[in-house]
Amino acid sequence: MNLVQLRAFDAVARTGSITEAARRLYVTQPAVTSHIKTLEHTYDVALLRRQGRGVEPTDLGHSLAAISRELFALEDRAVELLRAHERLIRGTLRIAADGPYIAVPLVAEFRRRFPGVRVAVEIASTARVQASLAAERCDVSIQGSLAENDALHAVELSEFDVVAFVNRDHPWARDGREMVPFPEIDRHPVIAREAGSTMRQRFDAACAEAGIEPEYFIETTSRETVKEAVAAGLGIGLISEAELRPDPRLWPVRLTGTDLRYTERVVCLQRRRTLAVIREFLRIAEEARERERPLPE
C-alpha cells in the first residue's frame, strides 16, 4: 500500500475537507484528490462521498479511517521517541572503561545534564574495552592506550604515571624512600594486572627496554586484589597515579629512570560521533580536558 495515498485519505477523513487536508499536509488540493482517487482505483472501492460542501467517509472509509488513525498514531509515537532520544530526554549511553576513577566524574556530569538517559558502565581491561568498542557493545570507551586508527575519534583527557607501591614493612617503606631507580625492581615479585591492561603494557615495555624479566607472582583483573596482595607482603604492586588513594597499609614509590606515563582518552567510532548521546559525552570530556590545561602566563 502507498502510505502517501493513505495519509491523504486519513487527513480528509479526520478533517472532512480536502482543503483543510491539503493545508495540513503542505500539498495542493489536486494532489490530495489525486492520491485518494488512485487509492480507490487501485482497490476498486469508494472511500469518500460528497456531503454538502465537504466530504465524509463511506462505511468502508470509516473502517479504513479507524485503521489509518492507529497506524499514524504509532508513527507519531515513533517520532516522539526518536526526538526524545535526540534531545536526550530518554535513551541509553553505554560506556566501557579501563578504570573507574576517570570514568565516574564524567558519568556524574553527564547524568547531571541528562537525568533521563540511562548510563551503563563496564569496567574492564584496556584490551576488553577496545574489543567492546570495536564490536559496538559500547558507545564510548575510556582507555589508556590507542593505536592509530582512522575509524576512531578520540578526546585526550589527562596524562598519568604508573607508580609502584609496597606494604609498610617493605625495606623501601622502612627507609622512607619515595623514589626508586627502575632497575631495583628486578628480582622482586610483582603483583600486576593482566597483560591486556594499559599499566601492564607500559610496565612490560619498560622492563624489556631495561633488560629486566619481572617475576609476576600474581596476575589479576582486579585492582583490589593487587592492593590486598601487596598489603599482605606478597610483592610490589603497580597502580596508576589517578587511582592512588591513601591507605595506611601501603607505601607508594615513583620508579625513576624510565617512562611509565600514559594518556587516558575518551574514544568512539568516527562514524558514530555525531549521535546525540555520544556527541554530548564527548563535549563533557572536552570540557574536562580544558579544565585540566594550565592557564597561559
Backbone torsions as a table, in degrees:
resi	resn	phi	psi	omega
1	MET	NA	140.6	177.6
2	ASN	-82.2	112.3	-176.1
3	LEU	-71.1	-24.0	176.0
4	VAL	-64.6	-42.8	177.8
5	GLN	-65.6	-42.6	179.3
6	LEU	-64.3	-37.5	178.9
7	ARG	-64.7	-38.7	177.9
8	ALA	-62.8	-45.6	177.5
9	PHE	-61.2	-45.1	-178.3
10	ASP	-59.7	-41.2	-179.7
11	ALA	-65.3	-40.0	178.7
12	VAL	-68.7	-41.3	179.2
13	ALA	-62.8	-35.7	179.7
14	ARG	-71.3	-41.2	-171.5
15	THR	-97.5	-21.2	-175.4
16	GLY	69.6	17.2	-175.6
17	SER	-148.4	128.1	175.6
18	ILE	-68.3	-36.3	179.4
19	THR	-62.8	-47.2	-179.5
20	GLU	-67.6	-37.2	177.6
21	ALA	-62.4	-42.8	178.9
22	ALA	-62.6	-39.6	179.2
23	ARG	-64.2	-42.3	-179.2
24	ARG	-67.6	-33.6	-176.9
25	LEU	-91.1	-3.2	-179.4
26	TYR	58.9	42.5	175.4
27	VAL	-133.3	177.3	179.3
28	THR	-84.1	159.9	176.8
29	GLN	-61.4	-43.9	177.7
30	PRO	-58.8	-33.1	179.2
31	ALA	-65.7	-42.1	178.1
32	VAL	-63.1	-46.8	179.9
33	THR	-60.0	-42.9	-179.1
34	SER	-64.0	-42.6	179.5
35	HIS	-60.9	-42.9	-177.3
36	ILE	-70.2	-42.1	178.6
37	LYS	-62.0	-39.6	178.2
38	THR	-65.1	-39.4	178.0
39	LEU	-63.2	-45.1	179.1
40	GLU	-64.4	-41.3	-179.4
41	HIS	-66.8	-38.3	-178.5
42	THR	-60.3	-39.9	-176.4
43	TYR	-106.9	3.8	178.2
44	ASP	53.6	54.1	-178.8
45	VAL	-135.7	166.2	171.9
46	ALA	-112.7	122.7	-176.5
47	LEU	-107.8	-24.5	-177.7
48	LEU	-133.4	153.5	172.6
49	ARG	-140.4	152.8	178.9
50	ARG	-67.4	139.6	177.4
51	GLN	-142.4	97.7	-175.6
52	GLY	63.9	-125.2	179.8
53	ARG	-91.4	-1.6	-179.5
54	GLY	-120.7	-159.9	177.7
55	VAL	-135.6	156.8	175.2
56	GLU	-141.2	155.8	-179.5
57	PRO	-69.4	148.8	167.5
58	THR	-73.4	179.2	177.4
59	ASP	-58.2	-44.4	177.0
60	LEU	-64.1	-38.1	179.1
61	GLY	-61.9	-39.2	177.5
62	HIS	-62.3	-42.1	179.3
63	SER	-64.5	-42.4	179.2
64	LEU	-67.7	-37.2	-179.2
65	ALA	-62.9	-36.0	178.1
66	ALA	-62.9	-37.8	178.6
67	ILE	-72.2	-44.3	-177.4
68	SER	-64.8	-32.9	177.2
69	ARG	-63.1	-44.4	178.4
70	GLU	-63.8	-42.3	-178.2
71	LEU	-61.6	-49.6	-176.5
72	PHE	-77.8	-20.2	171.3
73	ALA	-67.2	-39.0	175.6
74	LEU	-64.5	-38.8	177.2
75	GLU	-62.2	-42.4	178.8
76	ASP	-61.2	-39.0	178.6
77	ARG	-66.3	-38.2	178.4
78	ALA	-64.0	-43.4	178.9
79	VAL	-64.0	-42.6	178.9
80	GLU	-60.6	-42.2	178.7
81	LEU	-61.9	-47.3	-178.5
82	LEU	-65.3	-39.9	179.4
83	ARG	-68.8	-33.9	176.3
84	ALA	-63.2	-40.6	177.8
85	HIS	-69.0	-37.8	179.4
86	GLU	-62.4	-39.3	179.7
87	ARG	-86.4	-0.1	179.8
88	LEU	60.3	35.6	170.1
89	ILE	-78.9	-32.5	176.9
90	ARG	-135.7	174.4	175.7
91	GLY	128.8	-174.2	-179.2
92	THR	-139.7	136.6	172.1
93	LEU	-116.0	122.7	-179.8
94	ARG	-105.3	124.3	-177.0
95	ILE	-121.4	135.9	169.8
96	ALA	-117.7	126.6	-174.9
97	ALA	-132.8	147.9	178.9
98	ASP	-88.8	9.0	175.8
99	GLY	-175.2	151.0	-176.7
100	PRO	-81.5	-24.4	-167.9
101	TYR	-72.8	-28.8	175.1
102	ILE	-83.4	-39.0	-174.3
103	ALA	-68.8	-42.9	-170.3
104	VAL	-59.4	-47.0	179.1
105	PRO	-61.6	-36.3	178.6
106	LEU	-67.8	-42.2	178.0
107	VAL	-64.0	-41.2	-179.8
108	ALA	-61.3	-42.1	179.5
109	GLU	-68.9	-39.1	177.9
110	PHE	-62.4	-43.6	179.8
111	ARG	-66.9	-33.1	177.6
112	ARG	-63.4	-39.8	-178.1
113	ARG	-80.1	-34.2	-174.3
114	PHE	-130.7	71.6	-174.1
115	PRO	-65.0	-19.6	-179.4
116	GLY	-81.9	-9.1	-178.2
117	VAL	-92.9	127.0	177.2
118	ARG	-77.5	136.4	178.8
119	VAL	-117.0	124.8	176.6
120	ALA	-112.6	126.4	-175.9
121	VAL	-120.7	128.7	173.5
122	GLU	-112.1	127.4	175.8
123	ILE	-103.0	123.1	-176.2
124	ALA	-153.2	179.6	176.7
125	SER	-68.3	161.1	179.3
126	THR	-57.3	-40.9	-179.6
127	ALA	-61.8	-43.3	179.1
128	ARG	-69.2	-36.8	177.7
129	VAL	-62.2	-45.4	179.3
130	GLN	-63.1	-41.2	178.5
131	ALA	-65.4	-37.3	179.4
132	SER	-64.1	-41.1	178.7
133	LEU	-67.0	-44.2	-179.0
134	ALA	-61.4	-35.8	-179.4
135	ALA	-87.4	1.5	-179.5
136	GLU	60.9	31.4	171.1
137	ARG	-80.8	-11.3	173.3
138	CYS	-135.7	162.1	179.3
139	ASP	-89.2	-39.9	177.6
140	VAL	-137.6	154.4	174.3
141	SER	-122.0	155.5	172.5
142	ILE	-122.4	113.3	-169.2
143	GLN	-144.2	156.7	-174.5
144	GLY	-98.8	-2.3	175.2
145	SER	-142.5	148.7	-175.6
146	LEU	-152.3	120.6	174.7
147	ALA	-81.7	154.4	177.5
148	GLU	-59.7	125.9	-178.9
149	ASN	-158.5	114.6	-178.3
150	ASP	-67.0	-16.1	-179.4
151	ALA	-80.5	-6.1	-177.2
152	LEU	-113.0	149.1	172.4
153	HIS	-119.6	131.7	-175.4
154	ALA	-129.7	143.7	171.7
155	VAL	-115.0	115.3	178.5
156	GLU	-72.1	137.4	179.1
157	LEU	-101.6	-86.3	-177.1
158	SER	-137.7	160.0	176.2
159	GLU	-100.0	136.6	-178.5
160	PHE	-130.0	160.7	177.3
161	ASP	-110.2	150.4	172.4
162	VAL	-91.4	127.1	179.5
163	VAL	-117.5	158.1	176.8
164	ALA	-99.2	160.9	173.8
165	PHE	-150.0	149.6	-178.1
166	VAL	-131.9	170.6	176.8
167	ASN	-82.0	167.6	-171.5
168	ARG	-68.4	-14.0	178.4
169	ASP	-92.8	-3.0	-179.8
170	HIS	-70.0	147.0	179.9
171	PRO	-55.5	-35.4	179.4
172	TRP	-62.3	-39.6	-179.6
173	ALA	-72.2	-42.3	-179.2
174	ARG	-63.7	-32.2	179.1
175	ASP	-86.0	-1.4	178.7
176	GLY	68.2	27.0	-177.4
177	ARG	-77.5	126.1	178.2
178	GLU	-102.1	-17.8	176.9
179	MET	-132.4	136.6	-178.5
180	VAL	-134.2	129.9	175.9
181	PRO	-58.1	138.0	-173.9
182	PHE	-54.7	-41.8	-178.3
183	PRO	-57.8	-21.6	-179.0
184	GLU	-68.3	-13.1	179.3
185	ILE	-74.4	-14.6	179.8
186	ASP	-61.4	141.7	178.2
187	ARG	72.0	8.3	173.5
188	HIS	-100.5	139.6	174.3
189	PRO	-66.0	137.6	-176.0
190	VAL	-114.7	133.5	173.8
191	ILE	-102.9	115.1	-169.1
192	ALA	-136.6	159.8	169.9
193	ARG	-69.4	166.4	-179.2
194	GLU	-65.0	164.0	-172.7
195	ALA	-61.4	-22.4	-178.0
196	GLY	-80.4	-4.2	-177.8
197	SER	-82.8	153.3	179.5
198	THR	-60.5	-45.7	-178.4
199	MET	-60.4	-42.4	179.6
200	ARG	-64.3	-40.8	178.7
201	GLN	-61.7	-44.5	-179.9
202	ARG	-65.8	-42.4	-178.6
203	PHE	-66.4	-43.6	179.7
204	ASP	-61.8	-39.9	179.5
205	ALA	-64.8	-41.1	179.1
206	ALA	-66.4	-39.3	178.3
207	CYS	-64.5	-42.5	179.5
208	ALA	-62.5	-40.4	179.7
209	GLU	-66.2	-35.3	-177.8
210	ALA	-89.4	-1.7	-179.1
211	GLY	71.9	28.6	-179.9
212	ILE	-102.4	136.4	173.4
213	GLU	-109.2	97.4	-175.2
214	PRO	-65.9	145.4	176.4
215	GLU	-96.1	99.3	-179.0
216	TYR	-81.4	105.9	-177.7
217	PHE	-80.0	-41.0	177.2
218	ILE	-136.5	133.3	171.9
219	GLU	-120.5	130.8	-172.6
220	THR	-148.0	158.3	175.0
221	THR	-88.3	-6.3	-172.0
222	SER	-106.3	125.9	173.8
223	ARG	-63.8	-38.6	-178.7
224	GLU	-64.7	-36.2	177.8
225	THR	-63.6	-40.8	177.5
226	VAL	-59.5	-47.3	-178.1
227	LYS	-63.7	-44.0	-177.6
228	GLU	-67.7	-37.2	179.1
229	ALA	-66.1	-40.5	178.3
230	VAL	-67.1	-42.6	179.2
231	ALA	-60.3	-29.4	179.0
232	ALA	-83.2	0.5	176.6
233	GLY	81.6	23.4	-176.3
234	LEU	-87.6	-8.1	178.9
235	GLY	161.5	-168.3	179.4
236	ILE	-97.3	133.0	179.0
237	GLY	-103.1	162.3	176.3
238	LEU	-122.7	140.6	-178.6
239	ILE	-152.3	149.6	173.5
240	SER	-73.6	142.7	178.1
241	GLU	-62.1	-22.5	177.2
242	ALA	-67.4	-25.2	-176.9
243	GLU	-103.7	3.1	-177.0
244	LEU	-75.1	119.0	178.7
245	ARG	-124.5	146.5	-179.9
246	PRO	-57.4	133.5	177.3
247	ASP	-147.4	116.4	-175.3
248	PRO	-61.5	-15.6	-179.2
249	ARG	-86.2	-13.7	-169.0
250	LEU	-120.1	151.5	179.4
251	TRP	-127.5	114.3	-179.6
252	PRO	-85.0	145.8	175.1
253	VAL	-137.3	148.1	174.2
254	ARG	-95.9	135.6	179.7
255	LEU	-92.1	117.1	-175.3
256	THR	-97.3	161.2	176.5
257	GLY	86.1	9.2	176.4
258	THR	-151.2	162.0	-178.8
259	ASP	-106.2	109.6	178.6
260	LEU	-112.6	18.4	-178.5
261	ARG	-76.8	153.1	175.0
262	TYR	-150.3	164.2	-177.0
263	THR	-116.8	127.7	174.5
264	GLU	-84.3	138.9	-178.8
265	ARG	-135.6	151.3	165.9
266	VAL	-97.0	127.4	-171.9
267	VAL	-128.3	142.6	172.7
268	CYS	-141.8	168.8	173.5
269	LEU	-71.3	134.1	-176.4
270	GLN	-54.8	-41.5	-175.3
271	ARG	-72.9	-10.7	-178.5
272	ARG	-110.7	4.3	-172.4
273	ARG	-67.3	-21.1	-178.8
274	THR	-89.0	-5.6	175.3
275	LEU	-61.3	137.9	-170.4
276	ALA	-53.7	-47.4	-175.3
277	VAL	-65.9	-35.9	178.0
278	ILE	-76.2	-43.5	-179.0
279	ARG	-57.1	-42.5	-177.7
280	GLU	-72.7	-33.3	176.6
281	PHE	-68.2	-39.4	176.1
282	LEU	-62.2	-37.6	178.8
283	ARG	-62.2	-42.3	178.5
284	ILE	-63.9	-39.9	177.9
285	ALA	-63.6	-41.7	179.0
286	GLU	-64.1	-39.9	177.8
287	GLU	-64.6	-40.3	178.1
288	ALA	-63.6	-39.9	178.7
289	ARG	-62.9	-42.9	-179.1
290	GLU	-64.5	-34.5	177.9
291	ARG	-67.2	-27.1	-180.0
292	GLU	-78.0	-22.4	-176.1
293	ARG	-74.5	135.9	178.1
294	PRO	-68.0	147.5	177.2
295	LEU	-71.9	144.3	178.9
296	PRO	-65.1	144.6	-179.9
297	GLU	-78.2	NA	NA
